[in-house]
Amino acid sequence: MITKLNINPDLIRELSRLLDETGLNEIEYEARGRRIRVRRDGGGAPVSTVVLPHSSGESAAQGDHAQLDNTPNPQPDHPGAVVSQMVGTAYMAPEPGAPPYVQVGDSVREGQILMIVEAMKTMNPVLASQPGTVARILVSDGAPIEYGEVLMVIE
């Protein structure tokens, strides 16, 4: 089923102007289950992305890599919590279109790469601090993340 996109070009233009005015590289706006992200590509030109909700609760940006868990998030002190050590953007695969580093149910070893966090144009691997099984993935590919946010749970 193809969803007709009802995109407000004035909103995209306004978000692009905000990028210019503030010097930011990316801005995201969400309302009524639709998310619009406008970011600068390598050449400095604004690029927009519109994400519509799917019936399964996954966003279009997640594609086949989506395995989000919508139950309440564990606290950062949970013994199996993998916590972000920085603010950045989460990437679940080494490059677009590649298989994700891990999926729910995968066995992981200590030191294995679970995901990448891009911060200040630097790709930082997030490593498993313990062996176990990936029980929950709490962030989506390309999502902004905060310091101290629980990214996934290994049990």
N, CA, C and O atoms as a GROMACS GRO file, in nm:
protein
  620
    1MET      N    1   0.083  -0.117   0.000
    1MET     CA    2   0.000   0.000   0.000
    1MET      C    3   0.088   0.124   0.000
    1MET      O    4   0.178   0.135   0.083
    2ILE      N    5   0.064   0.216  -0.091
    2ILE     CA    6   0.141   0.339  -0.100
    2ILE      C    7   0.062   0.448  -0.030
    2ILE      O    8  -0.056   0.470  -0.059
    3THR      N    9   0.129   0.517   0.065
    3THR     CA   10   0.066   0.625   0.138
    3THR      C   11   0.091   0.755   0.063
    3THR      O   12   0.205   0.785   0.026
    4LYS      N   13  -0.015   0.832   0.041
    4LYS     CA   14   0.002   0.962  -0.023
    4LYS      C   15   0.065   1.056   0.078
    4LYS      O   16   0.015   1.073   0.190
    5LEU      N   17   0.175   1.117   0.039
    5LEU     CA   18   0.245   1.210   0.126
    5LEU      C   19   0.180   1.346   0.116
    5LEU      O   20   0.165   1.401   0.007
    6ASN      N   21   0.140   1.400   0.228
    6ASN     CA   22   0.085   1.533   0.234
    6ASN      C   23   0.191   1.621   0.297
    6ASN      O   24   0.188   1.648   0.417
    7ILE      N   25   0.285   1.665   0.216
    7ILE     CA   26   0.400   1.739   0.264
    7ILE      C   27   0.373   1.888   0.252
    7ILE      O   28   0.327   1.936   0.148
    8ASN      N   29   0.400   1.961   0.358
    8ASN     CA   30   0.383   2.105   0.358
    8ASN      C   31   0.517   2.168   0.317
    8ASN      O   32   0.608   2.177   0.399
    9PRO      N   33   0.529   2.213   0.191
    9PRO     CA   34   0.656   2.270   0.146
    9PRO      C   35   0.695   2.396   0.222
    9PRO      O   36   0.814   2.426   0.237
   10ASP      N   37   0.595   2.471   0.272
   10ASP     CA   38   0.627   2.591   0.349
   10ASP      C   39   0.696   2.554   0.481
   10ASP      O   40   0.786   2.624   0.526
   11LEU      N   41   0.653   2.443   0.542
   11LEU     CA   42   0.717   2.397   0.665
   11LEU      C   43   0.862   2.358   0.638
   11LEU      O   44   0.951   2.391   0.716
   12ILE      N   45   0.885   2.287   0.529
   12ILE     CA   46   1.022   2.246   0.495
   12ILE      C   47   1.108   2.369   0.469
   12ILE      O   48   1.223   2.375   0.513
   13ARG      N   49   1.054   2.467   0.398
   13ARG     CA   50   1.130   2.592   0.373
   13ARG      C   51   1.162   2.663   0.503
   13ARG      O   52   1.273   2.713   0.522
   14GLU      N   53   1.064   2.668   0.595
   14GLU     CA   54   1.086   2.735   0.722
   14GLU      C   55   1.193   2.662   0.804
   14GLU      O   56   1.279   2.726   0.864
   15LEU      N   57   1.188   2.529   0.807
   15LEU     CA   58   1.290   2.453   0.878
   15LEU      C   59   1.428   2.475   0.815
   15LEU      O   60   1.528   2.484   0.885
   16SER      N   61   1.432   2.483   0.682
   16SER     CA   62   1.559   2.510   0.612
   16SER      C   63   1.612   2.648   0.650
   16SER      O   64   1.732   2.666   0.671
   17ARG      N   65   1.523   2.745   0.658
   17ARG     CA   66   1.565   2.881   0.699
   17ARG      C   67   1.619   2.878   0.841
   17ARG      O   68   1.718   2.946   0.872
   18LEU      N   69   1.555   2.801   0.928
   18LEU     CA   70   1.605   2.790   1.066
   18LEU      C   71   1.747   2.733   1.070
   18LEU      O   72   1.830   2.776   1.150
   19LEU      N   73   1.775   2.635   0.982
   19LEU     CA   74   1.911   2.582   0.974
   19LEU      C   75   2.007   2.692   0.939
   19LEU      O   76   2.113   2.705   1.001
   20ASP      N   77   1.973   2.774   0.840
   20ASP     CA   78   2.061   2.884   0.799
   20ASP      C   79   2.080   2.984   0.911
   20ASP      O   80   2.192   3.027   0.938
   21GLU      N   81   1.971   3.022   0.976
   21GLU     CA   82   1.977   3.124   1.081
   21GLU      C   83   2.055   3.079   1.204
   21GLU      O   84   2.127   3.158   1.265
   22THR      N   85   2.042   2.952   1.239
   22THR     CA   86   2.103   2.903   1.363
   22THR      C   87   2.240   2.840   1.344
   22THR      O   88   2.315   2.822   1.440
   23GLY      N   89   2.273   2.804   1.219
   23GLY     CA   90   2.400   2.736   1.194
   23GLY      C   91   2.395   2.589   1.228
   23GLY      O   92   2.499   2.522   1.228
   24LEU      N   93   2.277   2.535   1.259
   24LEU     CA   94   2.264   2.393   1.288
   24LEU      C   95   2.283   2.311   1.162
   24LEU      O   96   2.268   2.362   1.051
   25ASN      N   97   2.316   2.184   1.178
   25ASN     CA   98   2.329   2.092   1.064
   25ASN      C   99   2.205   2.009   1.042
   25ASN      O  100   2.185   1.953   0.935
   26GLU      N  101   2.118   2.000   1.146
   26GLU     CA  102   2.000   1.916   1.136
   26GLU      C  103   1.893   1.968   1.230
   26GLU      O  104   1.922   2.016   1.339
   27ILE      N  105   1.769   1.959   1.186
   27ILE     CA  106   1.655   1.995   1.270
   27ILE      C  107   1.544   1.896   1.241
   27ILE      O  108   1.525   1.854   1.127
   28GLU      N  109   1.470   1.858   1.346
   28GLU     CA  110   1.362   1.761   1.329
   28GLU      C  111   1.236   1.816   1.392
   28GLU      O  112   1.239   1.876   1.500
   29TYR      N  113   1.123   1.796   1.323
   29TYR     CA  114   0.993   1.844   1.369
   29TYR      C  115   0.897   1.725   1.365
   29TYR      O  116   0.892   1.652   1.266
   30GLU      N  117   0.820   1.707   1.473
   30GLU     CA  118   0.725   1.596   1.477
   30GLU      C  119   0.590   1.647   1.523
   30GLU      O  120   0.579   1.722   1.621
   31ALA      N  121   0.486   1.605   1.452
   31ALA     CA  122   0.349   1.640   1.490
   31ALA      C  123   0.254   1.535   1.432
   31ALA      O  124   0.269   1.493   1.318
   32ARG      N  125   0.158   1.493   1.511
   32ARG     CA  126   0.054   1.399   1.468
   32ARG      C  127   0.112   1.273   1.403
   32ARG      O  128   0.061   1.228   1.300
   33GLY      N  129   0.214   1.216   1.461
   33GLY     CA  130   0.269   1.091   1.412
   33GLY      C  131   0.355   1.103   1.288
   33GLY      O  132   0.399   1.001   1.233
   34ARG      N  133   0.380   1.223   1.241
   34ARG     CA  134   0.466   1.244   1.124
   34ARG      C  135   0.588   1.322   1.168
   34ARG      O  136   0.578   1.416   1.248
   35ARG      N  137   0.701   1.283   1.116
   35ARG     CA  138   0.826   1.346   1.155
   35ARG      C  139   0.895   1.396   1.028
   35ARG      O  140   0.903   1.324   0.929
   36ILE      N  141   0.942   1.518   1.032
   36ILE     CA  142   1.017   1.576   0.921
   36ILE      C  143   1.154   1.613   0.974
   36ILE      O  144   1.166   1.686   1.073
   37ARG      N  145   1.257   1.564   0.908
   37ARG     CA  146   1.394   1.596   0.945
   37ARG      C  147   1.456   1.669   0.827
   37ARG      O  148   1.450   1.621   0.714
   38VAL      N  149   1.515   1.784   0.854
   38VAL     CA  150   1.587   1.860   0.752
   38VAL      C  151   1.731   1.869   0.800
   38VAL      O  152   1.758   1.913   0.912
   39ARG      N  153   1.822   1.827   0.714
   39ARG     CA  154   1.964   1.831   0.750
   39ARG      C  155   2.045   1.877   0.631
   39ARG      O  156   2.000   1.872   0.516
   40ARG      N  157   2.164   1.920   0.660
   40ARG     CA  158   2.255   1.961   0.554
   40ARG      C  159   2.332   1.838   0.507
   40ARG      O  160   2.377   1.759   0.589
   41ASP      N  161   2.347   1.823   0.376
   41ASP     CA  162   2.432   1.715   0.326
   41ASP      C  163   2.575   1.767   0.326
   41ASP      O  164   2.600   1.878   0.374
   42GLY      N  165   2.669   1.691   0.274
   42GLY     CA  166   2.811   1.731   0.272
   42GLY      C  167   2.836   1.862   0.201
   42GLY      O  168   2.931   1.932   0.236
   43GLY      N  169   2.754   1.898   0.103
   43GLY     CA  170   2.773   2.022   0.028
   43GLY      C  171   2.706   2.141   0.091
   43GLY      O  172   2.715   2.251   0.036
   44GLY      N  173   2.638   2.124   0.204
   44GLY     CA  174   2.576   2.235   0.272
   44GLY      C  175   2.432   2.260   0.234
   44GLY      O  176   2.367   2.344   0.295
   45ALA      N  177   2.380   2.190   0.134
   45ALA     CA  178   2.241   2.210   0.092
   45ALA      C  179   2.146   2.134   0.183
   45ALA      O  180   2.173   2.019   0.217
   46PRO      N  181   2.035   2.198   0.224
   46PRO     CA  182   1.939   2.126   0.308
   46PRO      C  183   1.875   2.009   0.234
   46PRO      O  184   1.842   2.019   0.116
   47VAL      N  185   1.857   1.898   0.305
   47VAL     CA  186   1.791   1.778   0.252
   47VAL      C  187   1.682   1.743   0.352
   47VAL      O  188   1.707   1.743   0.472
   48SER      N  189   1.560   1.714   0.304
   48SER     CA  190   1.453   1.682   0.398
   48SER      C  191   1.415   1.535   0.389
   48SER      O  192   1.426   1.472   0.283
   49THR      N  193   1.371   1.482   0.502
   49THR     CA  194   1.324   1.345   0.510
   49THR      C  195   1.190   1.348   0.582
   49THR      O  196   1.179   1.410   0.688
   50VAL      N  197   1.091   1.283   0.529
   50VAL     CA  198   0.960   1.273   0.594
   50VAL      C  199   0.941   1.129   0.636
   50VAL      O  200   0.958   1.038   0.555
   51VAL      N  201   0.906   1.108   0.762
   51VAL     CA  202   0.886   0.974   0.814
   51VAL      C  203   0.741   0.960   0.855
   51VAL      O  204   0.692   1.036   0.938
   52LEU      N  205   0.672   0.863   0.797
   52LEU     CA  206   0.533   0.835   0.830
   52LEU      C  207   0.525   0.709   0.914
   52LEU      O  208   0.604   0.617   0.893
   53PRO      N  209   0.432   0.703   1.008
   53PRO     CA  210   0.419   0.580   1.085
   53PRO      C  211   0.363   0.468   0.999
   53PRO      O  212   0.278   0.491   0.913
   54HIS      N  213   0.411   0.346   1.021
   54HIS     CA  214   0.357   0.227   0.957
   54HIS      C  215   0.259   0.163   1.053
   54HIS      O  216   0.258   0.196   1.172
   55SER      N  217   0.179   0.074   1.005
   55SER     CA  218   0.080   0.010   1.090
   55SER      C  219   0.145  -0.073   1.200
   55SER      O  220   0.083  -0.096   1.304
   56SER      N  221   0.269  -0.118   1.178
   56SER     CA  222   0.336  -0.199   1.281
   56SER      C  223   0.403  -0.113   1.386
   56SER      O  224   0.459  -0.167   1.481
   57GLY      N  225   0.398   0.022   1.371
   57GLY     CA  226   0.462   0.109   1.468
   57GLY      C  227   0.604   0.144   1.432
   57GLY      O  228   0.670   0.216   1.507
   58GLU      N  229   0.654   0.095   1.322
   58GLU     CA  230   0.791   0.123   1.281
   58GLU      C  231   0.793   0.246   1.194
   58GLU      O  232   0.694   0.276   1.126
   59SER      N  233   0.904   0.318   1.194
   59SER     CA  234   0.914   0.434   1.107
   59SER      C  235   0.981   0.394   0.977
   59SER      O  236   1.052   0.293   0.970
   60ALA      N  237   0.959   0.474   0.874
   60ALA     CA  238   1.015   0.444   0.743
   60ALA      C  239   1.167   0.444   0.747
   60ALA      O  240   1.231   0.374   0.669
   61ALA      N  241   1.226   0.522   0.836
   61ALA     CA  242   1.372   0.529   0.842
   61ALA      C  243   1.431   0.398   0.894
   61ALA      O  244   1.549   0.372   0.872
   62GLN      N  245   1.352   0.317   0.961
   62GLN     CA  246   1.404   0.195   1.018
   62GLN      C  247   1.413   0.082   0.918
   62GLN      O  248   1.499  -0.006   0.932
   63GLY      N  249   1.329   0.080   0.818
   63GLY     CA  250   1.334  -0.023   0.716
   63GLY      C  251   1.329  -0.162   0.775
   63GLY      O  252   1.256  -0.187   0.871
   64ASP      N  253   1.408  -0.254   0.716
   64ASP     CA  254   1.410  -0.392   0.761
   64ASP      C  255   1.485  -0.411   0.891
   64ASP      O  256   1.482  -0.520   0.948
   65HIS      N  257   1.554  -0.307   0.940
   65HIS     CA  258   1.636  -0.320   1.059
   65HIS      C  259   1.557  -0.297   1.186
   65HIS      O  260   1.612  -0.311   1.296
   66ALA      N  261   1.430  -0.261   1.174
   66ALA     CA  262   1.351  -0.221   1.289
   66ALA      C  263   1.316  -0.339   1.378
   66ALA      O  264   1.272  -0.444   1.332
   67GLN      N  265   1.338  -0.319   1.507
   67GLN     CA  266   1.299  -0.416   1.607
   67GLN      C  267   1.272  -0.343   1.736
   67GLN      O  268   1.308  -0.391   1.844
   68LEU      N  269   1.210  -0.229   1.728
   68LEU     CA  270   1.189  -0.148   1.846
   68LEU      C  271   1.096  -0.217   1.944
   68LEU      O  272   1.004  -0.289   1.906
   69ASP      N  273   1.123  -0.194   2.069
   69ASP     CA  274   1.044  -0.249   2.177
   69ASP      C  275   0.969  -0.132   2.241
   69ASP      O  276   1.033  -0.036   2.284
   70ASN      N  277   0.837  -0.138   2.246
   70ASN     CA  278   0.759  -0.025   2.296
   70ASN      C  279   0.720  -0.039   2.443
   70ASN      O  280   0.641   0.042   2.492
   71THR      N  281   0.771  -0.138   2.515
   71THR     CA  282   0.743  -0.150   2.657
   71THR      C  283   0.826  -0.044   2.730
   71THR      O  284   0.922   0.008   2.673
   72PRO      N  285   0.792  -0.012   2.856
   72PRO     CA  286   0.866   0.092   2.927
   72PRO      C  287   1.017   0.064   2.928
   72PRO      O  288   1.061  -0.050   2.944
   73ASN      N  289   1.094   0.170   2.911
   73ASN     CA  290   1.239   0.156   2.906
   73ASN      C  291   1.297   0.125   3.043
   73ASN      O  292   1.251   0.177   3.144
   74PRO      N  293   1.399   0.039   3.046
   74PRO     CA  294   1.466   0.011   3.173
   74PRO      C  295   1.548   0.132   3.217
   74PRO      O  296   1.583   0.218   3.136
   75GLN      N  297   1.578   0.135   3.343
   75GLN     CA  298   1.662   0.242   3.396
   75GLN      C  299   1.808   0.216   3.357
   75GLN      O  300   1.847   0.102   3.334
   76PRO      N  301   1.889   0.324   3.349
   76PRO     CA  302   2.030   0.307   3.312
   76PRO      C  303   2.109   0.215   3.405
   76PRO      O  304   2.212   0.162   3.365
   77ASP      N  305   2.061   0.196   3.528
   77ASP     CA  306   2.133   0.109   3.621
   77ASP      C  307   2.091  -0.038   3.609
   77ASP      O  308   2.139  -0.122   3.685
   78HIS      N  309   2.002  -0.069   3.513
   78HIS     CA  310   1.964  -0.209   3.486
   78HIS      C  311   2.092  -0.284   3.451
   78HIS      O  312   2.174  -0.232   3.375
   79PRO      N  313   2.113  -0.406   3.504
   79PRO     CA  314   2.239  -0.477   3.482
   79PRO      C  315   2.274  -0.505   3.336
   79PRO      O  316   2.392  -0.517   3.303
   80GLY      N  317   2.176  -0.516   3.249
   80GLY     CA  318   2.206  -0.544   3.108
   80GLY      C  319   2.191  -0.425   3.017
   80GLY      O  320   2.200  -0.438   2.895
   81ALA      N  321   2.168  -0.306   3.076
   81ALA     CA  322   2.145  -0.186   2.994
   81ALA      C  323   2.274  -0.142   2.925
   81ALA      O  324   2.380  -0.135   2.987
   82VAL      N  325   2.263  -0.114   2.797
   82VAL     CA  326   2.372  -0.053   2.720
   82VAL      C  327   2.334   0.094   2.712
   82VAL      O  328   2.235   0.130   2.648
   83VAL      N  329   2.413   0.180   2.776
   83VAL     CA  330   2.381   0.320   2.793
   83VAL      C  331   2.470   0.406   2.705
   83VAL      O  332   2.590   0.380   2.693
   84SER      N  333   2.411   0.507   2.642
   84SER     CA  334   2.488   0.597   2.556
   84SER      C  335   2.583   0.681   2.640
   84SER      O  336   2.546   0.737   2.743
   85GLN      N  337   2.705   0.689   2.594
   85GLN     CA  338   2.806   0.769   2.663
   85GLN      C  339   2.820   0.908   2.603
   85GLN      O  340   2.906   0.986   2.644
   86MET      N  341   2.733   0.940   2.503
   86MET     CA  342   2.741   1.070   2.438
   86MET      C  343   2.610   1.104   2.369
   86MET      O  344   2.523   1.018   2.351
   87VAL      N  345   2.598   1.228   2.332
   87VAL     CA  346   2.486   1.275   2.250
   87VAL      C  347   2.526   1.253   2.105
   87VAL      O  348   2.641   1.280   2.068
   88GLY      N  349   2.435   1.205   2.022
   88GLY     CA  350   2.470   1.184   1.882
   88GLY      C  351   2.356   1.121   1.806
   88GLY      O  352   2.239   1.134   1.843
   89THR      N  353   2.391   1.052   1.700
   89THR     CA  354   2.294   0.983   1.615
   89THR      C  355   2.329   0.836   1.613
   89THR      O  356   2.444   0.798   1.590
   90ALA      N  357   2.229   0.751   1.638
   90ALA     CA  358   2.249   0.606   1.643
   90ALA      C  359   2.242   0.548   1.503
   90ALA      O  360   2.152   0.581   1.426
   91TYR      N  361   2.335   0.460   1.471
   91TYR     CA  362   2.332   0.386   1.346
   91TYR      C  363   2.344   0.238   1.379
   91TYR      O  364   2.438   0.196   1.447
   92MET      N  365   2.248   0.160   1.331
   92MET     CA  366   2.241   0.019   1.365
   92MET      C  367   2.324  -0.070   1.272
   92MET      O  368   2.344  -0.188   1.300
   93ALA      N  369   2.371  -0.014   1.160
   93ALA     CA  370   2.448  -0.090   1.062
   93ALA      C  371   2.571  -0.009   1.022
   93ALA      O  372   2.574   0.113   1.040
   94PRO      N  373   2.672  -0.075   0.967
   94PRO     CA  374   2.795  -0.004   0.930
   94PRO      C  375   2.777   0.096   0.816
   94PRO      O  376   2.854   0.190   0.804
   95GLU      N  377   2.674   0.076   0.733
   95GLU     CA  378   2.645   0.168   0.623
   95GLU      C  379   2.501   0.146   0.580
   95GLU      O  380   2.443   0.041   0.608
   96PRO      N  381   2.443   0.245   0.511
   96PRO     CA  382   2.304   0.229   0.466
   96PRO      C  383   2.288   0.104   0.379
   96PRO      O  384   2.368   0.078   0.289
   97GLY      N  385   2.183   0.029   0.406
   97GLY     CA  386   2.154  -0.092   0.329
   97GLY      C  387   2.222  -0.217   0.379
   97GLY      O  388   2.188  -0.327   0.336
   98ALA      N  389   2.319  -0.203   0.468
   98ALA     CA  390   2.391  -0.319   0.522
   98ALA      C  391   2.308  -0.382   0.634
   98ALA      O  392   2.225  -0.315   0.695
   99PRO      N  393   2.331  -0.509   0.661
   99PRO     CA  394   2.261  -0.573   0.774
   99PRO      C  395   2.300  -0.505   0.905
   99PRO      O  396   2.412  -0.456   0.918
  100PRO      N  397   2.209  -0.503   1.003
  100PRO     CA  398   2.242  -0.441   1.131
  100PRO      C  399   2.351  -0.520   1.204
  100PRO      O  400   2.370  -0.640   1.181
  101TYR      N  401   2.422  -0.450   1.291
  101TYR     CA  402   2.525  -0.517   1.371
  101TYR      C  403   2.464  -0.630   1.453
  101TYR      O  404   2.517  -0.741   1.457
  102VAL      N  405   2.351  -0.601   1.520
  102VAL     CA  406   2.283  -0.702   1.601
  102VAL      C  407   2.132  -0.687   1.586
  102VAL      O  408   2.082  -0.581   1.548
  103GLN      N  409   2.062  -0.794   1.617
  103GLN     CA  410   1.917  -0.796   1.618
  103GLN      C  411   1.872  -0.859   1.748
  103GLN      O  412   1.949  -0.928   1.814
  104VAL      N  413   1.747  -0.835   1.784
  104VAL     CA  414   1.692  -0.897   1.905
  104VAL      C  415   1.706  -1.048   1.890
  104VAL      O  416   1.670  -1.105   1.787
  105GLY      N  417   1.758  -1.112   1.994
  105GLY     CA  418   1.777  -1.257   1.993
  105GLY      C  419   1.918  -1.300   1.959
  105GLY      O  420   1.955  -1.416   1.981
  106ASP      N  421   2.000  -1.208   1.906
  106ASP     CA  422   2.139  -1.242   1.873
  106ASP      C  423   2.222  -1.262   1.999
  106ASP      O  424   2.205  -1.189   2.098
  107SER      N  425   2.310  -1.360   1.996
  107SER     CA  426   2.409  -1.376   2.102
  107SER      C  427   2.526  -1.284   2.072
  107SER      O  428   2.570  -1.275   1.957
  108VAL      N  429   2.575  -1.216   2.175
  108VAL     CA  430   2.689  -1.125   2.157
  108VAL      C  431   2.798  -1.160   2.257
  108VAL      O  432   2.772  -1.217   2.363
  109ARG      N  433   2.918  -1.126   2.220
  109ARG     CA  434   3.032  -1.148   2.309
  109ARG      C  435   3.079  -1.012   2.363
  109ARG      O  436   3.052  -0.909   2.302
  110GLU      N  437   3.147  -1.014   2.473
  110GLU     CA  438   3.200  -0.890   2.530
  110GLU      C  439   3.293  -0.824   2.428
  110GLU      O  440   3.378  -0.890   2.369
  111GLY      N  441   3.276  -0.694   2.408
  111GLY     CA  442   3.359  -0.619   2.316
  111GLY      C  443   3.307  -0.615   2.173
  111GLY      O  444   3.365  -0.547   2.089
  112GLN      N  445   3.199  -0.687   2.142
  112GLN     CA  446   3.141  -0.688   2.009
  112GLN      C  447   3.071  -0.555   1.981
  112GLN      O  448   3.010  -0.498   2.070
  113ILE      N  449   3.080  -0.505   1.857
  113ILE     CA  450   3.012  -0.383   1.818
  113ILE      C  451   2.862  -0.408   1.812
  113ILE      O  452   2.817  -0.501   1.745
  114LEU      N  453   2.786  -0.324   1.880
  114LEU     CA  454   2.641  -0.334   1.882
  114LEU      C  455   2.576  -0.232   1.789
  114LEU      O  456   2.472  -0.258   1.728
  115MET      N  457   2.638  -0.116   1.778
  115MET     CA  458   2.589  -0.005   1.695
  115MET      C  459   2.698   0.101   1.688
  115MET      O  460   2.803   0.088   1.751
  116ILE      N  461   2.671   0.205   1.613
  116ILE     CA  462   2.763   0.318   1.602
  116ILE      C  463   2.687   0.443   1.646
  116ILE      O  464   2.569   0.458   1.615
  117VAL      N  465   2.756   0.532   1.718
  117VAL     CA  466   2.700   0.663   1.750
  117VAL      C  467   2.787   0.768   1.683
  117VAL      O  468   2.907   0.777   1.709
  118GLU      N  469   2.724   0.846   1.596
  118GLU     CA  470   2.795   0.956   1.531
  118GLU      C  471   2.782   1.079   1.619
  118GLU      O  472   2.671   1.122   1.653
  119ALA      N  473   2.895   1.136   1.655
  119ALA     CA  474   2.898   1.257   1.735
  119ALA      C  475   3.009   1.346   1.680
  119ALA      O  476   3.125   1.304   1.674
  120MET      N  477   2.974   1.466   1.641
  120MET     CA  478   3.072   1.562   1.588
  120MET      C  479   3.149   1.504   1.471
  120MET      O  480   3.272   1.515   1.464
  121LYS      N  481   3.076   1.440   1.379
  121LYS     CA  482   3.132   1.382   1.256
  121LYS      C  483   3.228   1.266   1.282
  121LYS      O  484   3.305   1.228   1.194
  122THR      N  485   3.225   1.211   1.402
  122THR     CA  486   3.309   1.096   1.437
  122THR      C  487   3.219   0.977   1.466
  122THR      O  488   3.121   0.988   1.540
  123MET      N  489   3.253   0.861   1.407
  123MET     CA  490   3.176   0.739   1.430
  123MET      C  491   3.237   0.665   1.550
  123MET      O  492   3.353   0.626   1.547
  124ASN      N  493   3.156   0.648   1.653
  124ASN     CA  494   3.200   0.586   1.777
  124ASN      C  495   3.129   0.453   1.796
  124ASN      O  496   3.007   0.451   1.809
  125PRO      N  497   3.203   0.342   1.799
  125PRO     CA  498   3.137   0.213   1.819
  125PRO      C  499   3.085   0.200   1.962
  125PRO      O  500   3.149   0.244   2.057
  126VAL      N  501   2.969   0.139   1.976
  126VAL     CA  502   2.914   0.104   2.107
  126VAL      C  503   2.938  -0.046   2.122
  126VAL      O  504   2.887  -0.125   2.043
  127LEU      N  505   3.015  -0.082   2.223
  127LEU     CA  506   3.057  -0.221   2.242
  127LEU      C  507   2.979  -0.288   2.354
  127LEU      O  508   2.939  -0.222   2.450
  128ALA      N  509   2.960  -0.417   2.342
  128ALA     CA  510   2.896  -0.495   2.448
  128ALA      C  511   2.990  -0.502   2.567
  128ALA      O  512   3.107  -0.540   2.552
  129SER      N  513   2.941  -0.467   2.684
  129SER     CA  514   3.024  -0.473   2.804
  129SER      C  515   3.019  -0.609   2.870
  129SER      O  516   3.093  -0.636   2.965
  130GLN      N  517   2.931  -0.696   2.819
  130GLN     CA  518   2.918  -0.831   2.875
  130GLN      C  519   2.866  -0.924   2.766
  130GLN      O  520   2.802  -0.879   2.671
  131PRO      N  521   2.892  -1.052   2.778
  131PRO     CA  522   2.832  -1.146   2.683
  131PRO      C  523   2.685  -1.168   2.718
  131PRO      O  524   2.644  -1.145   2.831
  132GLY      N  525   2.608  -1.211   2.621
  132GLY     CA  526   2.468  -1.239   2.647
  132GLY      C  527   2.386  -1.240   2.519
  132GLY      O  528   2.440  -1.258   2.410
  133THR      N  529   2.257  -1.219   2.534
  133THR     CA  530   2.163  -1.217   2.423
  133THR      C  531   2.097  -1.080   2.418
  133THR      O  532   2.057  -1.026   2.521
  134VAL      N  533   2.085  -1.025   2.298
  134VAL     CA  534   2.018  -0.895   2.281
  134VAL      C  535   1.869  -0.918   2.308
  134VAL      O  536   1.801  -0.985   2.232
  135ALA      N  537   1.821  -0.861   2.419
  135ALA     CA  538   1.682  -0.880   2.460
  135ALA      C  539   1.592  -0.768   2.407
  135ALA      O  540   1.477  -0.793   2.372
  136ARG      N  541   1.644  -0.647   2.401
  136ARG     CA  542   1.564  -0.533   2.357
  136ARG      C  543   1.653  -0.433   2.283
  136ARG      O  544   1.768  -0.412   2.321
  137ILE      N  545   1.599  -0.372   2.179
  137ILE     CA  546   1.663  -0.260   2.110
  137ILE      C  547   1.568  -0.143   2.125
  137ILE      O  548   1.452  -0.150   2.082
  138LEU      N  549   1.615  -0.035   2.185
  138LEU     CA  550   1.528   0.075   2.224
  138LEU      C  551   1.544   0.200   2.137
  138LEU      O  552   1.475   0.300   2.160
  139VAL      N  553   1.632   0.197   2.039
  139VAL     CA  554   1.650   0.311   1.949
  139VAL      C  555   1.641   0.263   1.805
  139VAL      O  556   1.663   0.146   1.776
  140SER      N  557   1.607   0.355   1.717
  140SER     CA  558   1.597   0.320   1.576
  140SER      C  559   1.717   0.374   1.499
  140SER      O  560   1.785   0.465   1.546
  141ASP      N  561   1.741   0.318   1.384
  141ASP     CA  562   1.850   0.360   1.297
  141ASP      C  563   1.831   0.506   1.258
  141ASP      O  564   1.725   0.544   1.208
  142GLY      N  565   1.933   0.588   1.281
  142GLY     CA  566   1.928   0.728   1.244
  142GLY      C  567   1.864   0.818   1.348
  142GLY      O  568   1.849   0.938   1.326
  143ALA      N  569   1.827   0.762   1.463
  143ALA     CA  570   1.760   0.840   1.567
  143ALA      C  571   1.861   0.921   1.649
  143ALA      O  572   1.971   0.874   1.677
  144PRO      N  573   1.822   1.043   1.688
  144PRO     CA  574   1.906   1.118   1.780
  144PRO      C  575   1.900   1.054   1.918
  144PRO      O  576   1.794   1.009   1.961
  145ILE      N  577   2.013   1.050   1.986
  145ILE     CA  578   2.017   0.991   2.120
  145ILE      C  579   2.083   1.088   2.216
  145ILE      O  580   2.158   1.177   2.176
  146GLU      N  581   2.054   1.069   2.342
  146GLU     CA  582   2.104   1.156   2.448
  146GLU      C  583   2.205   1.082   2.536
  146GLU      O  584   2.205   0.959   2.542
  147TYR      N  585   2.289   1.158   2.604
  147TYR     CA  586   2.380   1.100   2.703
  147TYR      C  587   2.298   1.032   2.811
  147TYR      O  588   2.201   1.088   2.860
  148GLY      N  589   2.336   0.911   2.848
  148GLY     CA  590   2.269   0.836   2.955
  148GLY      C  591   2.145   0.761   2.910
  148GLY      O  592   2.083   0.693   2.992
  149GLU      N  593   2.107   0.771   2.783
  149GLU     CA  594   1.989   0.702   2.732
  149GLU      C  595   2.019   0.553   2.718
  149GLU      O  596   2.127   0.516   2.672
  150VAL      N  597   1.925   0.469   2.756
  150VAL     CA  598   1.940   0.325   2.739
  150VAL      C  599   1.915   0.293   2.592
  150VAL      O  600   1.808   0.325   2.539
  151LEU      N  601   2.013   0.230   2.526
  151LEU     CA  602   2.005   0.201   2.383
  151LEU      C  603   1.952   0.061   2.356
  151LEU      O  604   1.874   0.040   2.264
  152MET      N  605   1.996  -0.034   2.437
  152MET     CA  606   1.951  -0.172   2.424
  152MET      C  607   1.978  -0.244   2.554
  152MET      O  608   2.045  -0.192   2.644
  153VAL      N  609   1.924  -0.366   2.563
  153VAL     CA  610   1.942  -0.448   2.683
  153VAL      C  611   1.998  -0.583   2.641
  153VAL      O  612   1.947  -0.648   2.550
  154ILE      N  613   2.104  -0.623   2.711
  154ILE     CA  614   2.165  -0.756   2.690
  154ILE      C  615   2.142  -0.838   2.816
  154ILE      O  616   2.174  -0.795   2.927
  155GLU      N  617   2.085  -0.957   2.797
  155GLU     CA  618   2.060  -1.044   2.913
  155GLU      C  619   2.133  -1.173   2.899
  155GLU      O  620   2.125  -1.259   2.987
   0.00000   0.00000   0.00000
